[in-house]
Amino acid sequence: MSIESRAADNSSPGNMRLSGLHILAVDDDKQNRSLLSRILKWAGAEVDLAINGRNALEKIAAASYDVIVLDVMMPGWDGHETLKRIRATSGNSQTPILMLSGQAQDDQMLKNQAEGTNEYLAKPFNPTQLVDKIVRLVDRKESNASDSSMDFDSEIDELRVEFIQHHENIVKGYLETVPDHDALRFWAHQFAGSAGSFDFLVLTDRAREIENELDGGTSPAELTSKLADILKRIHEFQTGAM
């Protein structure tokens, strides 16, 4: 069955583990924001979205949040710079902040903690992991441990369709006009984490191969075969061949 034919109606109720929480999610990627919003609302939270660090500070100036979910890899102010500025604003020195990053190294986690991050979640993550982190952040006591089990697949099927179509167009563009090193590396890093969260693990692996080869000195022009392979696998997902 193709992923288009599995688009969900999103009518099923969530488990409400985050009921009563007002959460700000900050991510420059539209698909990532949609995924975060869908998960958090499904779990009962009231959610605001910010498209970058500057937008996040505007939101924080206008409202009070119980938790801030902040992506690391953003253009302009990255997550680290945004975090510093949030901590410097009035009333937010102790606001719980969850940092999301595709970099899972221990030194990265220690850096985040030193800068004032309360929790860290490596991409790709699943809905249960995200909600569990936030529950711990706010020290919410739960009487029924089984509530942590979340069957969320049907909730995000339509987002999977949008995600795969969006990146199909990006890869086609890269194959027509080879991007520069920084642009391709930024895309590969973002795509790797996002694809895994949407359960496209093969695409995560291929994107990380591109990122690693760029870091090793390979030029973007030498990676067209890997981009073509990603496009092939995207088409296989669309037709249900994988």
N, C-alpha and C positions, 0 to 999 in steps of 0.2 A: 504494500500500500504506500502511495507517495505521501510526503509530508503535507502537501497541499490538501489532500483528501482527509487528513486527520485534524484539521483546524477545529478548535474547541469552541463550545458555546459559553464557557466561563460562568455558568449558572450555579455551579456547586459551591457551597459555603466553605470558608476556610476554617482553621482550627482555633482562631482568635487568641493565640498565645501572646500577641502583642497588643491586645485590646487596651485602649486608653492612652497609648503612646503616640506622641507627635514626633515624627522622624523626618529629617532632611537628608535626602540622598543626592550626592554630588558626583556627576560623571559627565564627561564631554560627549560620550557616545550615545546616540539616540536609542539604539537597541538595548544597551546596558541599562539606561534609565528606565526604559519600559519594563525590562525584566525585574529590576529592583522594585519598581513601583508595584508590579503585579504580585510579587512575592509578599512584600510588606503589607499591602492592603488585604491580601488573602489571609494573612495572619492577624488581621484586625487593627493594624496601625492606621493613623491618619498620616498621609505622606505628602510632602512638598518636594519638588525637584529643582536642582540647580544645574546649569549647563557648564559652569566653570567656577573657578575660585572667586572671581569678582562677583558673580551672580550669587554665590553662596553667602558672601558677606552682606549683600543686599537683603537676602532672605532673613539672615540672622538679625539684622537691624530692625526688621519689621515683625518678627515673631520669636517666640521662645520654643526651643526644641528639647525633647527628652534625650534624644540620641541623634548624632550626625554620622552618616555613612559616607566615607570619603575615598574616592579613587586616587591612587598615587599618580598614574601616568596620564597627565593632562597637559595640553599645550598652554603657553602662557605661565600662569602660576601652576606649578605642579602640586601634588597633594601635600608635599612637605612644606612648601611656602604657604599654601592655603591654611594648613594646620597651625603654623606659627601665627598667622594673622587672626585666625579664629580665637586662639588662646589669648591674644592681646586685646580682644574686644571685651567690653564690659559685660559681666555676667556669664561668660563662657570659659572661664579658666578651669572649671571642673565639669563641663558638659561631657558626658561619655561620647567618645569618638571611636568608631570602628574603621580602620584603614583597610582598603582592598588593593591587592597588588598581585601581578603575575610573577613577581620575584619572591621566591619562597625561601631564600637563604636565611640562615640564622642571623647573620650580621645585618640584613635588611630589617628583620623584626626588632632587633635591639636598637637600631637607629630610630625606627618609628616610635618605640617606647620611650627613648630618651627625649624625643621631640614632643612628647605629651599625648601619644596615642594610648588609649586604654586597652584596645584589642586589635588584633591583626587577623585578616583572613586572606589566604592565598587563593588566587584564581587558578584553575576553575573551581567553583564551589557549587554545592547543591542547595536547594531551599532550606533543608533541615539545618545544614551547617550555618547558614546566615542567621536564621531565627534563633538557633541555640546560642550563638555568640551574643546576640542582642539581649536575650533573656539573662545571660550571665552578666552582661554589662550593667543592667539595671537592677541586678540582684533580685529578680522576680522569683518567688517561690511557687513551685508547681506541685499540685497534689497528685497528679496522674502522670507518671513518667511516660506512659504510652502515647501521650499527646505529642511527643517529639517526632513521631512517625508521620511524614507528610507525603502523600501521593499527589504530586503537583504536575505530573506530565500533561494532563489534559488542559491545565490552566495556561500552559505556555506554548501549545502547539502553533497557534497563529503567530506568536512572536518568532518561533523557529522559522516559519515561512518567510516573514519579513526579513529576518536576519540573513538567511541564506540567499535571498534575492538581492539584498543590498550588497553583500560581499561578492556575489557573482558579477555584478556590474563593476565593482572596484577592480577585481582581478582582470576582467576583460580590458578595462582601461589600461592597466599596467602592462598587459601583453601587447597593446597597440603602441603605447608610449612608455618606455622604461622609466620608472621614477628615479629620483636621486636616492642616495644611500639612506639619509636620515628619514625621508618620507616612507620608504619601504620598511625600514626597521621599526618605525613607530607603528605602522599598520600591522606588521607581523606580530609585534608584541601584544597589541590590543586584541587582534583577531585570535591569537592563541588562547588567551584567557577567556574571552567571550565565547568562543566556539566550544570550549570545554564545559562552560556553565549551561550551554544549550544541548549538551550531550553529544556534540560532534567531535569525539575524541581523536579520530583520525586526522581531522583538520587541525586540531591543536598540535598534534605531533608534527605535521608538515610545516605549519607556521613557525614552530620553534626551530625546526631545521634551518629555515631561511634566516631567522634571527641569529642563530649561532654561526652560520656561515658568513653573514655580514660582519659579525663581531670578529670573525677570524680573518677578515680581509678580502673575502670574495666580493666582486662587484655586482651590482644589481643586474647588469646585462648578462652575467653568467648564471643567473638564477631563473631564467625564463622557463626552463624545463620544469622546475619545481612549481612555479606559478601555474603552468599548464596542467600539472598533475592535480593541484588544488582545484582548478576549474573543472577538471574531469570528475573529481570526487564530489564536488558540489552538484554536478549534473546527475551523478548516481544517487545522491540523497534525494534530489527532486523527483526522480523517477522510481524511487523505492528499491533501487538495486543494491543498496547497502543497509 
